[in-house]
Amino acid sequence: MEPVRSDVNQEVKQKQKLAAVETQTRFKNKKRRSWVPGLLLLLPILLFIFGFFIVPMLYILYLSFITTDDLGGTSAVYSLKNYAQFFKDSYYLSSLWLTVKISLYTVIVSLILAYPVALTMAKSSPRIRGYIALLIASPLLVSIVVRNFGWYLLLLPNGTINHTLISLGIIDTPLKLLFSEVGVVIGLSNAYLPFMVLAIATSLYNIDPSLEKAGAILGASPIRSFFSITLPLSLPGIVSGCVLVFSLSMSAYVTPALMGGANVPVIPVVAYDQINNLLRWTFGSAISYVLLATTLITVIVFTRAFELSKFKEVFR
């Protein structure tokens, strides 16, 4: 049998290399072309975000470093004086702590109220689940100002809640629910409760029902099964819901302004007063970025703490 010549082998190998290079090039070109339609679809929203979010945020950051009345002229002076003024004044620091505290209370109240509802949705049939989701989302169809005015009437010293408690003999004098931290927490919890419910419910939907059945077969009680299976596996939804509610509560303005007034000077209200009432644009911009930095740092620390905890496998 005649042996195959070496030049034939080299020619075959060269053809294989050329075919592989051609296939790889064709795949890269096809992959590059597949990104074009998606990029064109995202272009309008990217332009919108850039024009109405990124550019204004950069301009506010620019204003926060100006310490003179000349905001855009050649005589503008740039320094960290606005940030130093914020951290030197105990009033602004107490307002920042008050904002964080109210946001944490709102997260706790929302979580306690939302988890049973989300668990009920996960255990219900698709039809009942749809009705519950509709009831949960229906308050979002009403303006938050209208909802706050409803709570305003309920929380007045002579409002429905105090009148009912006094009539039942539970209290003798009206509770101070309006223009207090309690009123703000109630208003914020009512406003952002649907976000917490939907976030937790989405996580509960992904839990395999056979896990609870396996736990029951092994002798786990319903309570043991909940704390060992359901609760740990729903942590991603809990974390996302807490982050969402906390971020929204930190930046809320309408509810604290209506339900808290001057007695609850949270940072968004303080920043609004500095910019619109006192016309201190630069200092108000610095306050806004302090609020943004505080929110980002708190959210990052909170999420990383859960991702590095003993439940880190759940977040993969």
MOTAFEN-V109841 format. One record per pair of residues at least 24 apart in sequence whose ideal C-beta (glycine too) atoms are under 10 Angstrom apart, sorted by the first residue. I is the first residue (numbers start at 1). J is the second residue. D is the distance in Angstrom with one decimal. If there is no record, write none. Layout:
# MOTAFEN-V109841
I_J_D / I_J_D
This chain:
# MOTAFEN-V109841
57_288_9.0 / 57_289_8.8 / 57_292_8.4 / 59_285_8.6 / 60_275_9.7 / 60_281_9.0 / 60_282_9.7 / 60_284_8.8 / 60_285_4.6 / 60_286_9.1 / 60_288_5.9 / 60_289_7.0 / 60_292_9.3 / 61_285_7.3 / 61_286_9.3 / 61_288_9.0 / 61_289_6.2 / 61_292_9.4 / 62_282_9.6 / 62_285_8.2 / 63_275_9.7 / 63_281_5.7 / 63_282_5.2 / 63_283_9.3 / 63_284_8.4 / 63_285_4.1 / 63_286_8.2 / 63_288_9.4 / 63_289_9.6 / 64_281_9.3 / 64_282_6.3 / 64_283_8.1 / 64_284_8.6 / 64_285_4.0 / 64_286_4.0 / 64_287_8.4 / 64_288_7.5 / 64_289_5.4 / 64_290_8.9 / 65_282_7.9 / 65_285_8.7 / 65_286_8.1 / 65_289_9.7 / 66_281_8.4 / 66_282_4.7 / 66_283_9.7 / 66_285_8.4 / 66_286_9.6 / 67_282_6.7 / 67_283_9.0 / 67_286_9.8 / 68_282_8.3 / 69_279_9.9 / 69_281_9.5 / 69_282_8.8 / 71_281_6.7 / 71_282_7.3 / 76_282_9.6 / 80_286_8.8 / 81_282_8.9 / 81_283_9.0 / 81_286_8.8 / 82_280_8.9 / 82_282_5.6 / 82_283_5.0 / 82_284_9.0 / 82_285_7.5 / 82_286_3.6 / 82_287_8.2 / 82_289_9.2 / 82_290_9.4 / 83_283_9.4 / 83_286_5.3 / 83_287_9.2 / 83_289_8.1 / 83_290_7.0 / 83_293_9.8 / 84_286_9.3 / 85_283_6.8 / 85_286_7.8 / 85_287_9.7 / 86_267_9.8 / 86_270_9.8 / 86_283_7.7 / 86_286_6.0 / 86_287_6.2 / 86_289_9.7 / 86_290_5.8 / 87_290_8.2 / 91_265_8.0 / 91_270_8.5 / 92_265_9.2 / 92_267_8.0 / 92_270_6.9 / 92_271_9.9 / 92_274_9.8 / 92_283_9.6 / 92_286_9.8 / 92_287_7.1 / 92_290_8.2 / 93_290_9.9 / 94_265_8.3 / 95_264_9.3 / 95_265_5.0 / 95_266_6.4 / 95_267_5.4 / 95_268_9.7 / 95_269_8.3 / 95_270_5.2 / 95_271_9.5 / 95_287_8.8 / 95_291_9.8 / 96_250_9.9 / 96_266_8.8 / 96_267_5.6 / 96_270_8.9 / 96_287_8.8 / 96_290_6.9 / 96_291_7.5 / 96_294_6.5 / 97_267_9.7 / 97_294_9.8 / 98_181_7.6 / 98_184_9.4 / 98_256_9.5 / 98_260_9.4 / 98_264_6.9 / 98_265_7.0 / 98_266_6.0 / 98_267_8.1 / 98_270_9.8 / 99_184_10.0 / 99_249_8.2 / 99_250_6.0 / 99_251_9.2 / 99_252_9.1 / 99_256_8.4 / 99_264_9.3 / 99_265_9.0 / 99_266_4.4 / 99_267_4.5 / 99_268_7.5 / 99_269_9.1 / 99_270_8.8 / 99_291_7.2 / 99_294_8.0 / 99_295_9.2 / 100_246_8.9 / 100_249_9.4 / 100_250_7.3 / 100_266_9.5 / 100_267_8.9 / 100_291_9.8 / 100_294_6.8 / 100_295_8.9 / 100_298_7.1 / 101_181_7.7 / 101_185_9.5 / 101_266_9.6 / 102_181_6.0 / 102_182_9.8 / 102_184_5.6 / 102_185_6.0 / 102_188_7.1 / 102_249_6.7 / 102_250_8.8 / 102_252_8.9 / 102_255_9.9 / 102_256_7.5 / 102_260_8.4 / 102_264_7.4 / 102_266_6.5 / 103_184_10.0 / 103_185_9.2 / 103_188_7.8 / 103_192_9.9 / 103_245_7.9 / 103_246_5.1 / 103_247_8.4 / 103_248_8.6 / 103_249_3.8 / 103_250_4.9 / 103_251_9.2 / 103_252_8.4 / 103_266_8.8 / 103_294_9.8 / 103_295_8.5 / 103_298_8.5 / 104_185_9.7 / 104_242_9.4 / 104_245_10.0 / 104_246_7.2 / 104_249_8.5 / 104_250_9.8 / 104_298_9.0 / 105_181_7.5 / 105_182_8.9 / 105_184_8.8 / 105_185_4.8 / 105_186_9.9 / 105_188_8.5 / 105_189_8.4 / 105_249_8.8 / 106_184_8.3 / 106_185_5.5 / 106_186_9.2 / 106_187_9.1 / 106_188_4.3 / 106_189_5.4 / 106_190_9.7 / 106_191_8.9 / 106_192_6.8 / 106_193_9.3 / 106_196_9.6 / 106_242_10.0 / 106_245_6.2 / 106_246_7.6 / 106_248_8.7 / 106_249_4.5 / 106_250_9.4 / 106_252_8.7 / 106_255_9.6 / 107_185_10.0 / 107_188_9.4 / 107_189_9.0 / 107_192_8.8 / 107_196_8.0 / 107_241_8.4 / 107_242_5.0 / 107_243_8.9 / 107_244_9.4 / 107_245_5.1 / 107_246_5.1 / 107_247_10.0 / 107_248_10.0 / 107_249_7.1 / 107_302_9.7 / 108_185_9.1 / 108_189_9.1 / 108_242_9.0 / 108_245_9.7 / 109_185_6.2 / 109_186_8.1 / 109_188_8.5 / 109_189_4.4 / 109_190_9.5 / 109_192_9.8 / 109_193_8.4 / 109_196_9.5 / 109_245_9.4 / 110_185_9.6 / 110_188_8.2 / 110_189_5.2 / 110_190_9.2 / 110_191_9.5 / 110_192_6.0 / 110_193_5.2 / 110_194_9.4 / 110_195_8.0 / 110_196_4.3 / 110_197_8.4 / 110_200_9.9 / 110_241_7.5 / 110_242_8.2 / 110_244_9.6 / 110_245_5.1 / 110_246_9.4 / 110_249_8.8 / 111_189_9.8 / 111_193_9.6 / 111_196_6.2 / 111_197_10.0 / 111_200_8.1 / 111_238_6.8 / 111_241_7.1 / 111_242_6.5 / 111_245_8.0 / 112_189_9.4 / 112_196_9.7 / 113_189_7.0 / 113_190_9.6 / 113_193_6.0 / 113_196_7.9 / 113_197_8.3 / 114_189_9.3 / 114_192_9.5 / 114_193_5.8 / 114_194_8.4 / 114_195_8.7 / 114_196_3.9 / 114_197_4.3 / 114_198_8.7 / 114_199_8.2 / 114_200_5.9 / 114_201_8.6 / 114_237_9.8 / 114_238_9.2 / 114_241_6.9 / 114_245_8.8 / 115_196_8.3 / 115_197_8.5 / 115_200_5.9 / 115_201_9.6 / 115_204_9.1 / 115_231_8.8 / 115_234_8.1 / 115_237_9.4 / 115_238_7.7 / 115_241_9.1 / 116_197_9.6 / 116_200_9.9 / 117_193_8.5 / 117_194_9.6 / 117_196_9.0 / 117_197_5.1 / 117_198_9.9 / 117_200_8.4 / 117_201_7.9 / 118_196_8.0 / 118_197_5.2 / 118_198_7.9 / 118_199_8.2 / 118_200_3.9 / 118_201_4.0 / 118_202_8.6 / 118_203_8.2 / 118_204_5.8 / 118_205_9.4 / 118_234_8.0 / 118_237_7.5 / 118_238_9.4 / 118_241_8.7 / 119_200_8.0 / 119_201_8.3 / 119_204_6.4 / 119_226_8.6 / 119_230_7.5 / 119_231_9.7 / 119_234_8.4 / 120_197_9.8 / 120_201_9.1 / 120_204_9.8 / 121_197_7.6 / 121_198_9.0 / 121_200_8.9 / 121_201_4.7 / 121_202_9.8 / 121_204_7.4 / 121_205_8.3 / 122_200_8.7 / 122_201_6.1 / 122_202_9.5 / 122_203_8.9 / 122_204_3.7 / 122_205_6.0 / 122_206_9.5 / 122_207_7.4 / 122_209_9.3 / 122_230_8.7 / 122_234_8.7 / 123_204_8.6 / 123_209_9.3 / 129_201_8.2 / 129_205_8.9 / 132_197_8.7 / 132_201_8.7 / 133_194_9.1 / 133_197_8.4 / 133_198_7.4 / 133_201_7.7 / 135_194_9.5 / 135_197_10.0 / 136_193_7.7 / 136_194_4.9 / 136_195_9.7 / 136_196_9.7 / 136_197_5.1 / 136_198_7.0 / 136_201_8.6 / 137_194_5.6 / 137_195_9.9 / 137_197_8.9 / 137_198_7.6 / 138_194_8.7 / 139_190_7.3 / 139_191_7.9 / 139_193_8.0 / 139_194_6.5 / 140_191_8.9 / 140_192_10.0 / 140_194_5.8 / 140_195_9.0 / 143_254_9.4 / 144_187_8.6 / 144_188_10.0 / 144_190_9.1 / 144_191_5.6 / 144_192_9.9 / 144_252_9.0 / 144_254_5.7 / 144_255_6.8 / 144_258_9.1 / 145_254_6.3 / 145_255_9.2 / 145_258_7.4 / 147_187_7.8 / 147_190_6.4 / 147_191_6.8 / 147_254_9.8 / 147_255_8.8 / 147_258_9.9 / 148_183_9.6 / 148_186_9.9 / 148_187_5.5 / 148_188_9.9 / 148_190_8.6 / 148_191_8.1 / 148_254_6.7 / 148_255_5.7 / 148_256_9.9 / 148_257_9.0 / 148_258_4.6 / 148_259_6.1 / 149_258_7.4 / 149_259_9.9 / 150_187_9.8 / 150_190_9.0 / 151_177_9.0 / 151_178_8.5 / 151_183_7.3 / 151_186_6.3 / 151_187_5.4 / 151_190_6.7 / 151_191_9.7 / 151_255_8.8 / 151_258_8.6 / 151_259_6.7 / 152_178_6.7 / 152_179_9.8 / 152_183_8.5 / 152_187_8.8 / 152_258_6.6 / 152_259_7.1 / 153_178_9.6 / 154_178_9.0 / 154_183_9.7 / 154_186_8.9 / 155_179_8.9 / 155_180_8.8 / 155_182_8.4 / 155_183_5.3 / 155_186_7.1 / 155_187_8.8 / 155_259_7.6 / 161_186_9.8 / 176_263_9.3 / 177_259_9.1 / 178_258_9.5 / 178_259_6.8 / 178_260_8.8 / 178_261_8.4 / 178_263_9.3 / 179_258_9.6 / 179_259_7.3 / 179_260_6.1 / 179_261_4.7 / 179_262_7.9 / 179_263_4.7 / 179_264_7.2 / 180_259_8.4 / 180_260_7.0 / 180_261_9.2 / 180_263_6.3 / 180_264_6.9 / 181_256_9.6 / 181_259_9.5 / 181_260_7.2 / 181_263_8.5 / 181_264_5.9 / 181_266_9.6 / 182_259_9.2 / 182_260_9.6 / 182_264_9.7 / 183_255_9.1 / 183_256_9.3 / 183_258_9.0 / 183_259_4.3 / 183_260_6.4 / 183_261_9.1 / 183_263_9.2 / 183_264_8.0 / 184_249_9.1 / 184_252_8.6 / 184_255_6.4 / 184_256_5.1 / 184_257_9.5 / 184_258_9.1 / 184_259_4.9 / 184_260_4.4 / 184_261_9.5 / 184_263_9.3 / 184_264_5.2 / 184_266_7.5 / 185_249_8.9 / 185_255_9.6 / 185_256_10.0 / 185_259_8.8 / 185_260_9.6 / 185_264_9.8 / 186_255_9.2 / 186_259_7.3 / 187_252_8.6 / 187_254_8.9 / 187_255_4.2 / 187_256_7.9 / 187_258_7.4 / 187_259_4.3 / 187_260_8.4 / 188_245_8.2 / 188_248_8.0 / 188_249_5.1 / 188_252_6.0 / 188_255_5.4 / 188_256_7.8 / 188_259_8.3 / 188_260_9.9 / 189_245_8.5 / 189_249_8.9 / 189_255_9.8 / 190_255_8.6 / 190_259_10.0 / 191_245_9.4 / 191_248_7.8 / 191_249_8.7 / 191_252_7.5 / 191_254_8.8 / 191_255_6.0 / 192_241_9.2 / 192_244_7.6 / 192_245_4.6 / 192_246_9.2 / 192_247_9.6 / 192_248_5.2 / 192_249_6.6 / 192_252_8.3 / 192_255_9.4 / 193_241_9.8 / 193_245_8.2 / 194_245_10.0 / 195_240_9.3 / 195_241_6.5 / 195_244_5.0 / 195_245_5.9 / 195_247_9.9 / 195_248_7.1 / 196_237_9.1 / 196_238_8.6 / 196_240_9.3 / 196_241_4.1 / 196_242_7.6 / 196_244_7.4 / 196_245_5.3 / 197_237_9.8 / 197_241_7.9 / 198_237_9.0 / 198_240_9.9 / 198_241_7.9 / 198_244_9.4 / 199_234_9.9 / 199_236_8.9 / 199_237_5.1 / 199_238_7.8 / 199_239_8.7 / 199_240_4.8 / 199_241_3.4 / 199_242_8.4 / 199_243_8.8 / 199_244_6.2 / 199_245_8.5 / 200_234_6.1 / 200_235_9.7 / 200_236_9.4 / 200_237_4.3 / 200_238_5.9 / 200_239_9.8 / 200_240_8.5 / 200_241_5.4 / 200_242_9.6 / 201_234_9.2 / 201_237_7.2 / 201_241_9.4 / 202_234_9.6 / 202_236_9.0 / 202_237_5.8 / 202_240_8.3 / 202_241_9.1 / 203_233_7.5 / 203_234_4.7 / 203_235_7.6 / 203_236_5.2 / 203_237_2.5 / 203_238_7.2 / 203_239_9.0 / 203_240_7.6 / 203_241_8.5 / 203_314_9.4 / 204_230_7.4 / 204_233_8.2 / 204_234_5.3 / 204_237_6.6 / 204_238_9.9 / 205_234_9.8 / 205_237_9.0 / 206_233_7.9 / 206_234_8.9 / 206_236_8.6 / 206_237_8.6 / 207_232_9.9 / 207_233_4.9 / 207_234_6.9 / 207_237_9.8 / 208_233_8.7 / 231_311_9.6 / 232_310_9.1 / 232_311_5.5 / 232_313_9.2 / 232_314_6.0 / 233_311_9.0 / 233_314_6.1 / 234_314_8.7 / 235_306_6.5 / 235_307_9.9 / 235_309_8.9 / 235_311_5.5 / 235_312_9.9 / 235_314_5.3 / 235_315_7.4 / 236_306_8.6 / 236_307_9.8 / 236_311_9.3 / 236_314_6.2 / 236_315_5.9 / 236_316_9.8 / 238_306_8.7 / 239_299_9.8 / 239_302_7.4 / 239_303_6.1 / 239_305_9.5 / 239_306_5.3 / 239_307_8.5 / 239_311_9.7 / 239_314_9.5 / 239_315_7.8 / 240_303_8.9 / 242_299_9.1 / 242_302_7.1 / 242_303_9.2 / 242_306_9.4 / 243_295_9.7 / 243_298_9.2 / 243_299_5.3 / 243_300_9.7 / 243_302_6.8 / 243_303_6.5 / 244_299_9.6 / 246_295_7.5 / 246_298_7.0 / 246_299_6.8 / 246_302_7.8 / 247_295_5.8 / 247_296_9.0 / 247_298_9.0 / 247_299_6.4 / 248_295_9.9 / 249_295_9.5 / 250_291_6.6 / 250_292_8.9 / 250_294_7.3 / 250_295_4.7 / 250_296_9.9 / 250_298_8.1 / 250_299_9.1 / 251_288_9.4 / 251_291_7.1 / 251_292_8.4 / 251_295_7.2 / 266_291_9.2 / 267_291_4.7 / 267_294_8.1 / 267_295_9.7
